[in-house]
Amino acid sequence: MDTWSAAVMLFLIMDPLGNLPIFMSVLKMIEPKRRRVVLIRELLFALVILYVFLFSGQAVLDFLNVKQETVSIAGGIILFLIALKMIFPKAGGSPLGLAAGEEPYIVPLAIPLIAGPSTLAALILLSNQSPDRMGDWSLALGASWLVSATILLFSGTFHRVLGERGLTAMERLMGMILVMIAIQMFLDGVGTYFSQVG
């Protein structure tokens, strides 16, 4: 996987367009002057967490004695399930509401909406597959985070331009692309496993 493909994959998993309505519902109870400050703070928290997982992922896998192909197959399955939820979302959305006026702190915006389990698993997978390309993965993570952060910072504008149906359509399109990435990841893991067995 090249740097561009990794950045696109991470962006799709972060799913900023799909998370827009959730971010807006969490932040709408906060004073307008504080919203951008809170959002930037949460985005920076998420970035730190993501980089920690990127650089400690290999150590975690070594500690657990997990092989690369296992992570690839598991990652493919997880991404596939996430993609299905993006394409066929449940009615009612995510119950992430806070008390009136209460500022989110790390949870739920930084974790799990930006630095979610799927994104952390993908970073561990990347660091495990090619530990000699950490510079590329760092660049991919930074690019995907920057695009996601830009979308979330201009959430009001995106919501007005795309509308509810537009956001839903974009999320489902991202889900379809993520399905293909997930299947390829799964097949790569299976192919590596059988080549080693054979």
ZAVEX-386171 format. One record per residue: y, x, z of N, C-alpha, C, CB in turn; residue in three letters. Coordinates in steps of 0.02 Angstrom, whole numbers. Atoms other than C-alpha are relative to their C-alpha. Glycine has a CB too. Layout:
N
+--------+--------+--------+--------+--------+--------+--------+--------+--------+--------+--------+--------+-------+
:   n.c2 :   n.c1 :   n.c3 :  ca.c2 :  ca.c1 :  ca.c3 :   c.c2 :   c.c1 :   c.c3 :  cb.c2 :  cb.c1 :  cb.c3 : lumro :
+--------+--------+--------+--------+--------+--------+--------+--------+--------+--------+--------+--------+-------+
:      Y :      X :      Z :      Y :      X :      Z :      Y :      X :      Z :      Y :      X :      Z :   ALA :
...
+--------+--------+--------+--------+--------+--------+--------+--------+--------+--------+--------+--------+-------+
//
This chain:
198
+--------+--------+--------+--------+--------+--------+--------+--------+--------+--------+--------+--------+-------+
:   n.c2 :   n.c1 :   n.c3 :  ca.c2 :  ca.c1 :  ca.c3 :   c.c2 :   c.c1 :   c.c3 :  cb.c2 :  cb.c1 :  cb.c3 : lumro :
+--------+--------+--------+--------+--------+--------+--------+--------+--------+--------+--------+--------+-------+
:    -60 :     42 :      0 :      0 :      0 :      0 :     62 :     44 :      0 :      0 :    -48 :     62 :   MET :
:    -61 :    -40 :      2 :    170 :     69 :    -48 :     52 :    -29 :     48 :     28 :      3 :    -72 :   ASP :
:    -52 :     19 :    -49 :    330 :     57 :     54 :     28 :    -70 :    -15 :     57 :     52 :      0 :   THR :
:    -28 :     64 :     19 :    398 :    -91 :    -44 :    -47 :    -57 :     17 :     15 :     -1 :    -75 :   TRP :
:     50 :     52 :    -15 :    236 :   -191 :    -27 :     -4 :    -12 :     75 :    -68 :     20 :    -28 :   SER :
:      2 :      6 :    -73 :    232 :   -155 :    160 :     61 :    -38 :     25 :     -5 :     69 :     33 :   ALA :
:    -61 :     35 :    -21 :    413 :   -212 :    179 :     -4 :    -74 :    -16 :     61 :     32 :    -34 :   ALA :
:      7 :     71 :     19 :    378 :   -374 :     84 :    -49 :    -35 :     46 :    -22 :     -6 :    -74 :   VAL :
:     50 :     30 :    -44 :    222 :   -406 :    187 :     29 :    -14 :     69 :    -61 :     46 :      5 :   MET :
:    -28 :      9 :    -67 :    313 :   -380 :    352 :     53 :    -54 :      0 :     31 :     66 :     25 :   LEU :
:    -51 :     53 :      5 :    457 :   -490 :    294 :    -32 :    -69 :     -2 :     44 :     11 :    -63 :   PHE :
:     35 :     65 :      5 :    337 :   -630 :    248 :    -30 :    -20 :     66 :    -54 :      3 :    -54 :   LEU :
:     30 :     16 :    -65 :    249 :   -618 :    416 :     54 :    -19 :     50 :    -41 :     60 :     27 :   ILE :
:    -55 :     18 :    -46 :    414 :   -620 :    511 :     26 :    -70 :    -15 :     58 :     51 :     -6 :   MET :
:    -17 :     68 :     21 :    454 :   -779 :    412 :     68 :    -24 :     27 :    -54 :    -48 :     22 :   ASP :
:    -65 :     21 :    -27 :    641 :   -788 :    450 :     23 :    -69 :    -24 :     53 :     51 :    -18 :   PRO :
:    -20 :     66 :     25 :    668 :   -940 :    338 :    -38 :    -56 :     36 :    -13 :     -5 :    -76 :   LEU :
:     39 :     49 :    -36 :    527 :  -1033 :    423 :     22 :     -7 :     73 :    -73 :     18 :     -2 :   GLY :
:    -22 :      2 :    -69 :    598 :   -987 :    593 :     72 :    -24 :      9 :     -6 :     69 :     30 :   ASN :
:    -70 :     21 :     -4 :    777 :  -1040 :    550 :     10 :    -63 :     42 :     26 :    -12 :    -69 :   LEU :
:    -11 :     61 :    -40 :    760 :  -1218 :    619 :    -12 :     11 :     75 :    -45 :    -55 :    -24 :   PRO :
:     15 :    -13 :    -71 :    683 :  -1152 :    781 :     57 :     40 :     32 :    -67 :     39 :      7 :   ILE :
:    -56 :    -40 :    -25 :    820 :  -1021 :    804 :     61 :    -44 :     12 :     17 :     57 :    -48 :   PHE :
:    -59 :     43 :     -5 :    953 :  -1151 :    773 :     -6 :    -49 :     59 :     11 :    -38 :    -65 :   MET :
:      9 :     48 :    -55 :    877 :  -1274 :    897 :      5 :     35 :     68 :    -68 :    -35 :     -6 :   SER :
:     -4 :    -37 :    -64 :    863 :  -1139 :   1033 :     72 :     19 :     14 :    -44 :     63 :     -3 :   VAL :
:    -68 :    -26 :    -10 :   1041 :  -1075 :   1005 :     53 :    -55 :      2 :     17 :     48 :    -55 :   LEU :
:    -53 :     52 :      5 :   1130 :  -1242 :    982 :     27 :    -21 :     69 :    -27 :    -61 :    -36 :   LYS :
:    -22 :     17 :    -67 :   1141 :  -1269 :   1171 :     45 :     54 :     31 :    -59 :    -13 :     45 :   MET :
:    -41 :    -55 :    -25 :   1234 :  -1103 :   1192 :     70 :     -5 :    -30 :    -33 :     70 :    -17 :   ILE :
:    -69 :      2 :     25 :   1423 :  -1088 :   1173 :      4 :     38 :    -66 :     49 :     31 :     52 :   GLU :
:     -4 :    -31 :     66 :   1468 :  -1047 :    992 :     20 :     74 :      2 :     49 :    -37 :    -43 :   PRO :
:    -23 :    -69 :     -5 :   1556 :   -885 :   1044 :    -56 :     47 :     21 :     58 :      6 :     48 :   LYS :
:     54 :    -42 :    -26 :   1398 :   -823 :   1129 :    -61 :      4 :    -46 :    -23 :    -26 :     67 :   ARG :
:     60 :      4 :     42 :   1273 :   -869 :    993 :    -15 :     64 :    -37 :      8 :    -56 :    -49 :   ARG :
:     11 :    -61 :     39 :   1298 :   -717 :    883 :    -18 :     59 :     45 :     62 :     17 :    -41 :   ARG :
:     15 :    -54 :    -47 :   1296 :   -599 :   1034 :    -73 :     -5 :     22 :     47 :     -2 :     61 :   VAL :
:     69 :     11 :    -23 :   1133 :   -675 :   1097 :    -49 :     16 :    -56 :     -9 :    -73 :     25 :   VAL :
:     45 :    -11 :     56 :   1054 :   -671 :    925 :     -7 :     74 :    -17 :     25 :    -38 :    -62 :   LEU :
:      2 :    -73 :     14 :   1101 :   -488 :    894 :    -41 :     35 :     54 :     71 :     30 :     -4 :   ILE :
:     37 :    -31 :    -55 :   1034 :   -442 :   1067 :    -75 :    -11 :     -9 :     23 :    -30 :     67 :   ARG :
:     71 :     15 :      8 :    868 :   -529 :   1033 :    -30 :     37 :    -60 :    -10 :    -76 :     -8 :   GLU :
:     24 :    -37 :     59 :    853 :   -450 :    860 :    -11 :     74 :     16 :     50 :     -7 :    -57 :   LEU :
:      7 :    -71 :    -19 :    879 :   -276 :    935 :    -60 :      9 :     47 :     64 :     26 :     35 :   LEU :
:     60 :     -3 :    -43 :    749 :   -311 :   1071 :    -63 :      1 :    -43 :     -1 :    -60 :     50 :   PHE :
:     59 :      5 :     44 :    626 :   -361 :    935 :    -11 :     64 :    -39 :      9 :    -59 :    -48 :   ALA :
:      6 :    -61 :     39 :    663 :   -205 :    833 :    -31 :     56 :     41 :     68 :     22 :    -27 :   LEU :
:     28 :    -51 :    -45 :    627 :    -91 :    981 :    -75 :    -12 :     11 :     37 :      1 :     68 :   VAL :
:     70 :     17 :    -12 :    464 :   -182 :   1018 :    -43 :     15 :    -62 :     -7 :    -74 :     19 :   ILE :
:     37 :    -12 :     62 :    410 :   -172 :    835 :    -12 :     74 :    -12 :     38 :    -31 :    -59 :   LEU :
:      9 :    -73 :     10 :    441 :     16 :    825 :    -47 :     30 :     51 :     68 :     35 :      3 :   TYR :
:     47 :    -24 :    -51 :    348 :     45 :    988 :    -72 :    -12 :    -23 :     13 :    -33 :     68 :   VAL :
:     68 :     16 :     23 :    196 :    -44 :    916 :    -19 :     40 :    -63 :     -6 :    -74 :    -15 :   PHE :
:     15 :    -39 :     60 :    211 :     48 :    750 :    -24 :     70 :     18 :     62 :      4 :    -45 :   LEU :
:     16 :    -70 :    -16 :    205 :    219 :    832 :    -55 :      7 :     52 :     62 :     35 :     24 :   PHE :
:     54 :     -4 :    -50 :     81 :    177 :    971 :    -64 :    -35 :    -24 :     22 :    -30 :     66 :   SER :
:     57 :     38 :     26 :    -37 :     75 :    861 :    -63 :     42 :     -6 :     16 :    -29 :    -66 :   GLY :
:     58 :    -42 :      9 :   -152 :    220 :    820 :    -31 :     18 :     67 :     19 :     64 :    -37 :   GLN :
:     26 :    -17 :    -67 :   -168 :    268 :   1005 :    -38 :    -59 :     29 :     58 :     20 :     47 :   ALA :
:     34 :     60 :    -25 :   -214 :     88 :   1047 :    -69 :     -7 :    -32 :     42 :    -64 :    -13 :   VAL :
:     63 :      6 :     35 :   -349 :     85 :    913 :    -50 :     54 :     22 :     11 :      3 :    -75 :   LEU :
:     44 :    -54 :    -24 :   -418 :    254 :    969 :    -28 :    -16 :     69 :     38 :     66 :      2 :   ASP :
:     21 :     18 :    -68 :   -425 :    192 :   1148 :    -54 :    -54 :     -2 :     60 :    -24 :     41 :   PHE :
:     48 :     55 :      6 :   -518 :     35 :   1094 :    -61 :     18 :    -43 :     34 :    -61 :    -29 :   LEU :
:     53 :    -23 :     44 :   -630 :    135 :    975 :    -13 :    -50 :    -57 :    -65 :     10 :     40 :   ASN :
:      3 :     47 :     56 :   -592 :     16 :    831 :     12 :     37 :    -65 :     52 :    -58 :      9 :   VAL :
:     -5 :    -35 :     64 :   -617 :     74 :    652 :     50 :    -34 :    -46 :    -68 :      3 :    -35 :   LYS :
:    -51 :     24 :     46 :   -494 :     54 :    509 :    -21 :    -63 :    -38 :     17 :     55 :    -50 :   GLN :
:     22 :     58 :     39 :   -599 :    -67 :    407 :     -4 :    -64 :     42 :    -67 :     14 :    -33 :   GLU :
:      2 :     58 :    -46 :   -621 :   -180 :    559 :     70 :    -30 :      7 :    -27 :     20 :     68 :   THR :
:    -69 :     24 :     -7 :   -432 :   -191 :    581 :     22 :    -33 :    -65 :     47 :     58 :     18 :   VAL :
:    -20 :     28 :     65 :   -410 :   -224 :    395 :    -29 :    -70 :    -10 :    -21 :     46 :    -57 :   SER :
:     33 :     65 :      7 :   -536 :   -367 :    394 :     30 :    -50 :     48 :    -76 :      6 :     12 :   ILE :
:    -29 :     45 :    -50 :   -468 :   -442 :    556 :     72 :    -18 :    -18 :     -2 :     32 :     70 :   ALA :
:    -69 :     14 :     20 :   -289 :   -424 :    494 :      4 :    -48 :    -58 :     34 :     65 :    -18 :   GLY :
:      2 :     46 :     56 :   -333 :   -511 :    332 :    -14 :    -71 :     21 :    -53 :     22 :    -50 :   GLY :
:     17 :     67 :    -25 :   -411 :   -657 :    425 :     59 :    -31 :     37 :    -61 :      3 :     46 :   ILE :
:    -57 :     25 :    -39 :   -262 :   -673 :    544 :     57 :    -20 :    -47 :     24 :     54 :     49 :   ILE :
:    -54 :     16 :     47 :   -136 :   -666 :    401 :    -16 :    -63 :    -40 :     13 :     59 :    -47 :   LEU :
:     20 :     59 :     38 :   -236 :   -796 :    305 :     11 :    -63 :     41 :    -75 :      5 :    -20 :   PHE :
:    -10 :     59 :    -43 :   -233 :   -916 :    453 :     74 :    -15 :      9 :    -33 :     11 :     69 :   LEU :
:    -72 :     10 :     -7 :    -46 :   -888 :    476 :     29 :    -30 :    -64 :     36 :     67 :     16 :   ILE :
:    -24 :     25 :     65 :    -17 :   -918 :    290 :    -17 :    -74 :     -8 :    -30 :     41 :    -57 :   ALA :
:     20 :     71 :      5 :   -113 :  -1083 :    300 :     47 :    -43 :     42 :    -72 :     -9 :     23 :   LEU :
:    -46 :     38 :    -42 :      0 :  -1139 :    444 :     69 :     -6 :    -32 :      6 :     32 :     69 :   LYS :
:    -64 :      3 :     34 :    152 :  -1095 :    339 :     -2 :    -50 :    -58 :     18 :     70 :    -27 :   MET :
:      6 :     46 :     57 :     87 :  -1195 :    191 :    -10 :    -72 :     24 :    -59 :     21 :    -45 :   ILE :
:     14 :     67 :    -27 :     23 :  -1341 :    296 :     23 :     -3 :     73 :    -76 :    -16 :     -5 :   PHE :
:    -25 :     -1 :    -69 :    138 :  -1346 :    450 :    -17 :    -65 :     36 :     75 :     10 :      1 :   PRO :
:     12 :     59 :    -42 :    100 :  -1464 :    594 :     64 :    -38 :     12 :    -33 :     19 :     67 :   LYS :
:    -59 :     41 :    -14 :    218 :  -1608 :    624 :     23 :     11 :     72 :    -16 :    -75 :    -12 :   ALA :
:    -27 :     -6 :    -68 :    333 :  -1592 :    774 :     29 :     68 :     15 :    -53 :    -15 :     50 :   GLY :
:    -28 :    -66 :    -11 :    370 :  -1406 :    760 :    -25 :     34 :     63 :     75 :     -4 :      2 :   GLY :
:     20 :    -41 :    -58 :    360 :  -1279 :    900 :     41 :    -18 :     62 :      8 :     74 :    -16 :   SER :
:    -36 :     19 :    -62 :    403 :  -1330 :   1079 :     28 :     61 :     36 :    -46 :    -38 :     46 :   PRO :
:    -29 :    -60 :    -30 :    516 :  -1182 :   1119 :     66 :    -13 :     33 :      8 :     54 :    -53 :   LEU :
:    -65 :     18 :    -28 :    661 :  -1276 :   1196 :     11 :     30 :     69 :      7 :    -74 :      4 :   GLY :
:    -20 :    -26 :    -66 :    755 :  -1204 :   1344 :     44 :    -53 :     33 :     37 :     68 :     -6 :   LEU :
:    -45 :     46 :    -35 :    857 :  -1292 :   1476 :     70 :      4 :    -30 :      1 :     17 :     76 :   ALA :
:    -67 :      3 :     30 :   1032 :  -1344 :   1423 :     43 :     58 :     24 :     34 :    -68 :     17 :   ALA :
:    -43 :    -56 :    -17 :   1146 :  -1192 :   1416 :    -36 :     64 :     18 :     44 :    -20 :     55 :   GLY :
:     38 :    -60 :    -20 :   1007 :  -1070 :   1460 :     -7 :     48 :    -59 :    -69 :    -19 :     28 :   GLU :
:      6 :    -49 :     54 :   1011 :   -910 :   1357 :    -71 :     26 :     -3 :     49 :     58 :     11 :   GLU :
:     66 :    -31 :      6 :    847 :   -848 :   1286 :      4 :     74 :     14 :    -29 :    -12 :    -71 :   PRO :
:      1 :    -71 :    -14 :    801 :   -675 :   1347 :    -69 :     27 :    -16 :     19 :     15 :     75 :   TYR :
:     62 :    -28 :     28 :    666 :   -586 :   1246 :    -47 :    -56 :    -25 :    -36 :     44 :     52 :   ILE :
:     42 :     58 :     19 :    560 :   -747 :   1246 :     46 :    -60 :     -6 :    -58 :    -13 :     53 :   VAL :
:     49 :     -2 :     54 :    552 :   -847 :   1134 :     25 :     31 :    -65 :    -23 :    -69 :    -15 :   PRO :
:    -26 :    -23 :     64 :    667 :   -770 :   1002 :    -27 :     69 :    -20 :     75 :      3 :      3 :   LEU :
:     25 :    -67 :     18 :    623 :   -584 :   1008 :    -76 :     -1 :     -5 :     23 :     52 :     53 :   ALA :
:     73 :     10 :     -1 :    442 :   -622 :   1056 :    -12 :    -74 :     15 :    -35 :     47 :     53 :   ILE :
:     42 :    -21 :     57 :    351 :   -712 :    976 :     30 :    -14 :    -68 :    -66 :    -33 :      5 :   PRO :
:    -24 :     22 :     65 :    467 :   -773 :    838 :     13 :     58 :    -48 :     63 :    -40 :      8 :   LEU :
:    -11 :    -58 :     45 :    519 :   -602 :    768 :    -57 :     50 :      7 :     69 :     34 :     16 :   ILE :
:     55 :    -47 :    -13 :    397 :   -480 :    848 :    -60 :    -40 :     25 :     21 :     54 :     51 :   ALA :
:     57 :     41 :    -18 :    249 :   -598 :    845 :    -65 :     39 :     -3 :     -5 :    -61 :    -45 :   GLY :
:     64 :    -34 :      1 :     65 :   -554 :    865 :    -21 :     23 :    -69 :    -54 :    -46 :     29 :   PRO :
:     20 :    -17 :     68 :     38 :   -556 :    677 :     38 :     61 :    -26 :     11 :    -59 :    -47 :   SER :
:    -41 :    -57 :     21 :    182 :   -434 :    645 :    -23 :     63 :     35 :     74 :    -13 :     13 :   THR :
:     23 :    -58 :    -38 :    122 :   -318 :    783 :    -68 :     23 :    -26 :     -5 :    -17 :     75 :   LEU :
:     65 :    -17 :     27 :    -56 :   -325 :    713 :      7 :     35 :    -68 :    -45 :    -62 :     -7 :   ALA :
:    -11 :    -31 :     65 :      9 :   -282 :    539 :     26 :     71 :      7 :     49 :    -42 :    -42 :   ALA :
:    -26 :    -67 :    -11 :    104 :   -132 :    607 :    -55 :     47 :     24 :     57 :     -1 :     52 :   LEU :
:     56 :    -41 :    -22 :    -51 :    -68 :    697 :    -45 :     16 :    -59 :    -41 :    -37 :     55 :   ILE :
:     41 :    -11 :     60 :   -147 :    -90 :    534 :     30 :     54 :    -45 :     -8 :    -66 :    -39 :   LEU :
:    -34 :    -49 :     43 :    -18 :      9 :    434 :     -5 :     70 :     30 :     73 :    -19 :    -10 :   LEU :
:      2 :    -66 :    -33 :    -11 :    151 :    561 :    -70 :     28 :      1 :     27 :     -4 :     71 :   SER :
:     70 :    -22 :     -1 :   -202 :    156 :    565 :    -23 :     21 :    -69 :    -44 :    -56 :     27 :   ASN :
:     23 :    -15 :     68 :   -227 :    155 :    377 :     27 :     67 :    -25 :     21 :    -55 :    -47 :   GLN :
:    -32 :    -61 :     25 :   -104 :    296 :    339 :     46 :     29 :     52 :     38 :    -14 :    -66 :   SER :
:    -42 :    -29 :    -52 :    -44 :    387 :    494 :     47 :     55 :    -24 :    -43 :     26 :     56 :   PRO :
:    -42 :    -52 :     28 :     30 :    523 :    383 :     62 :    -28 :    -36 :    -40 :     43 :    -48 :   ASP :
:    -56 :     32 :     35 :    153 :    397 :    307 :     44 :    -40 :     48 :    -26 :    -45 :    -57 :   ARG :
:    -39 :     37 :    -50 :    243 :    343 :    465 :     73 :     -7 :    -21 :     -5 :     34 :     68 :   MET :
:    -69 :      5 :     25 :    410 :    379 :    382 :      8 :    -60 :    -47 :     20 :     64 :    -36 :   GLY :
:     -1 :     57 :     46 :    368 :    253 :    244 :     -4 :    -66 :     38 :    -57 :      5 :    -50 :   ASP :
:      9 :     62 :    -38 :    311 :    123 :    370 :     63 :    -15 :     41 :    -62 :      5 :     47 :   TRP :
:    -62 :      9 :    -37 :    468 :    151 :    475 :     54 :    -30 :    -45 :     24 :     66 :     31 :   SER :
:    -49 :     25 :     48 :    575 :    123 :    321 :    -15 :    -73 :    -19 :      0 :     44 :    -63 :   LEU :
:     20 :     68 :     17 :    476 :    -33 :    274 :     16 :    -49 :     56 :    -76 :     -3 :    -16 :   ALA :
:    -15 :     42 :    -57 :    493 :   -104 :    449 :     75 :    -11 :      7 :    -28 :     31 :     65 :   LEU :
:    -73 :      6 :     -5 :    679 :    -66 :    454 :     29 :    -46 :    -53 :     32 :     68 :     -5 :   GLY :
:    -25 :     42 :     55 :    708 :   -149 :    284 :    -17 :    -73 :     12 :    -29 :     24 :    -67 :   ALA :
:     20 :     69 :    -11 :    608 :   -305 :    326 :     37 :    -31 :     59 :    -76 :     -5 :     12 :   SER :
:    -38 :     25 :    -57 :    694 :   -321 :    495 :     72 :    -14 :    -19 :     -2 :     50 :     58 :   TRP :
:    -70 :      8 :     19 :    866 :   -298 :    417 :     10 :    -64 :    -42 :     23 :     61 :    -40 :   LEU :
:     -6 :     61 :     41 :    837 :   -435 :    287 :    -10 :    -62 :     44 :    -52 :      0 :    -57 :   VAL :
:     13 :     56 :    -46 :    764 :   -551 :    421 :     60 :    -12 :     45 :    -63 :     13 :     42 :   SER :
:    -58 :      6 :    -45 :    910 :   -515 :    538 :     59 :    -30 :    -37 :     19 :     68 :     29 :   ALA :
:    -55 :     27 :     40 :   1036 :   -551 :    399 :     -8 :    -75 :    -11 :      5 :     37 :    -68 :   THR :
:     13 :     72 :     10 :    954 :   -718 :    361 :     13 :    -39 :     64 :    -73 :    -11 :    -24 :   ILE :
:     -8 :     36 :    -63 :    951 :   -767 :    544 :     73 :     -1 :     23 :    -44 :     32 :     54 :   LEU :
:    -71 :     -3 :    -20 :   1132 :   -711 :    574 :     42 :    -50 :    -41 :     27 :     71 :     -9 :   LEU :
:    -36 :     48 :     42 :   1187 :   -823 :    430 :    -40 :    -65 :     -5 :     12 :     29 :    -70 :   PHE :
:     45 :     58 :     -1 :   1070 :   -964 :    482 :     36 :    -65 :    -20 :    -31 :     -9 :     68 :   SER :
:    -38 :     61 :     16 :   1205 :  -1098 :    471 :     12 :     -7 :    -75 :     66 :      0 :     37 :   GLY :
:    -13 :      1 :     72 :   1248 :  -1050 :    292 :    -63 :    -15 :    -39 :     30 :     67 :    -23 :   THR :
:     63 :     11 :     35 :   1067 :  -1043 :    236 :    -23 :    -73 :      7 :    -55 :     46 :     27 :   PHE :
:     22 :     68 :    -12 :   1031 :  -1211 :    315 :     40 :    -49 :    -42 :      6 :    -17 :     75 :   HIS :
:    -43 :     44 :     40 :   1179 :  -1291 :    227 :    -17 :      5 :    -74 :     73 :     17 :     11 :   ARG :
:     14 :    -10 :     72 :   1135 :  -1215 :     57 :    -69 :    -27 :    -19 :      5 :     75 :    -17 :   VAL :
:     68 :     19 :     18 :    947 :  -1243 :     59 :    -18 :    -71 :     22 :    -48 :     49 :     30 :   LEU :
:     19 :     65 :    -27 :    936 :  -1400 :    165 :    -69 :      3 :     30 :      3 :    -53 :    -55 :   GLY :
:     66 :      2 :    -32 :    780 :  -1454 :    260 :    -56 :      9 :    -51 :     -9 :    -66 :     38 :   GLU :
:     53 :     -4 :     51 :    677 :  -1476 :    102 :     -3 :     69 :    -32 :     11 :    -54 :    -54 :   ARG :
:     -1 :    -67 :     28 :    733 :  -1310 :     32 :    -32 :     51 :     45 :     71 :     20 :    -15 :   GLY :
:     31 :    -46 :    -49 :    684 :  -1218 :    191 :    -76 :     -9 :      1 :     29 :    -12 :     70 :   LEU :
:     72 :     15 :      0 :    514 :  -1305 :    190 :    -33 :     29 :    -62 :    -12 :    -75 :      3 :   THR :
:     27 :    -27 :     63 :    487 :  -1258 :      7 :     -5 :     76 :      2 :     43 :    -22 :    -59 :   ALA :
:      1 :    -73 :     -4 :    533 :  -1076 :     39 :    -55 :     25 :     46 :     67 :     26 :     24 :   MET :
:     52 :    -21 :    -47 :    417 :  -1065 :    188 :    -69 :     -7 :    -31 :      3 :    -42 :     64 :   GLU :
:     66 :     10 :     32 :    271 :  -1135 :     87 :    -11 :     50 :    -55 :     -5 :    -71 :    -27 :   ARG :
:      6 :    -52 :     52 :    307 :  -1015 :    -56 :    -19 :     66 :     32 :     65 :      7 :    -40 :   LEU :
:     17 :    -62 :    -36 :    304 :   -870 :     68 :    -73 :     -2 :     24 :     47 :     10 :     60 :   MET :
:     69 :      8 :    -21 :    140 :   -939 :    135 :    -49 :     15 :    -55 :    -11 :    -70 :     26 :   GLY :
:     44 :    -13 :     57 :     62 :   -935 :    -38 :     -5 :     74 :    -16 :     26 :    -38 :    -62 :   MET :
:      0 :    -72 :     13 :    114 :   -754 :    -64 :    -40 :     36 :     54 :     72 :     28 :     -4 :   ILE :
:     35 :    -31 :    -56 :     48 :   -709 :    108 :    -76 :    -11 :     -5 :     26 :    -27 :     66 :   LEU :
:     71 :     13 :     11 :   -121 :   -789 :     65 :    -29 :     55 :    -45 :    -12 :    -70 :    -32 :   VAL :
:     24 :    -52 :     47 :   -140 :   -666 :    -80 :     -4 :     68 :     34 :     44 :      3 :    -62 :   MET :
:      0 :    -64 :    -36 :    -92 :   -517 :     29 :    -58 :      2 :     50 :     68 :     11 :     37 :   ILE :
:     53 :      4 :    -50 :   -214 :   -575 :    164 :    -69 :     10 :    -31 :      2 :    -67 :     38 :   ALA :
:     65 :     -6 :     34 :   -360 :   -591 :     42 :    -11 :     71 :    -24 :     -5 :    -49 :    -59 :   ILE :
:      6 :    -69 :     23 :   -324 :   -420 :    -32 :    -16 :     47 :     59 :     64 :     23 :    -35 :   GLN :
:     12 :    -40 :    -59 :   -319 :   -344 :    143 :    -73 :     -7 :     23 :     48 :    -20 :     57 :   MET :
:     69 :     15 :    -20 :   -486 :   -428 :    185 :    -49 :     36 :    -47 :    -13 :    -76 :      0 :   PHE :
:     45 :    -31 :     49 :   -568 :   -367 :     23 :      2 :     76 :      6 :     20 :    -21 :    -70 :   LEU :
:     -4 :    -73 :    -10 :   -504 :   -189 :     53 :    -43 :     22 :     59 :     73 :     21 :     11 :   ASP :
:     40 :    -16 :    -59 :   -583 :   -189 :    225 :    -74 :     -5 :    -13 :     18 :    -46 :     58 :   GLY :
:     71 :      9 :     16 :   -749 :   -257 :    162 :    -23 :     55 :    -48 :    -11 :    -70 :    -32 :   VAL :
:     18 :    -53 :     47 :   -748 :   -133 :     17 :     -8 :     67 :     35 :     52 :      6 :    -56 :   GLY :
:      5 :    -63 :    -38 :   -716 :     14 :    135 :    -63 :      1 :     42 :     62 :      9 :     44 :   THR :
:     60 :      3 :    -43 :   -855 :    -44 :    251 :    -63 :     12 :    -40 :     -4 :    -68 :     34 :   TYR :
:     61 :     -8 :     39 :   -986 :    -59 :    115 :     -5 :     68 :    -35 :     -4 :    -55 :    -52 :   PHE :
:      1 :    -67 :     29 :   -936 :    106 :     35 :    -24 :     51 :     51 :     69 :     19 :    -27 :   SER :
:     23 :    -46 :    -53 :   -965 :    192 :    203 :    -73 :    -11 :     17 :     43 :     -9 :     63 :   GLN :
:     71 :     16 :    -14 :  -1130 :    102 :    233 :    -44 :     26 :    -56 :    -11 :    -76 :      8 :   VAL :
:     39 :    -22 :     58 :  -1189 :    139 :     58 :     -2 :     76 :     -4 :     30 :    -29 :    -66 :   GLY :
+--------+--------+--------+--------+--------+--------+--------+--------+--------+--------+--------+--------+-------+
//
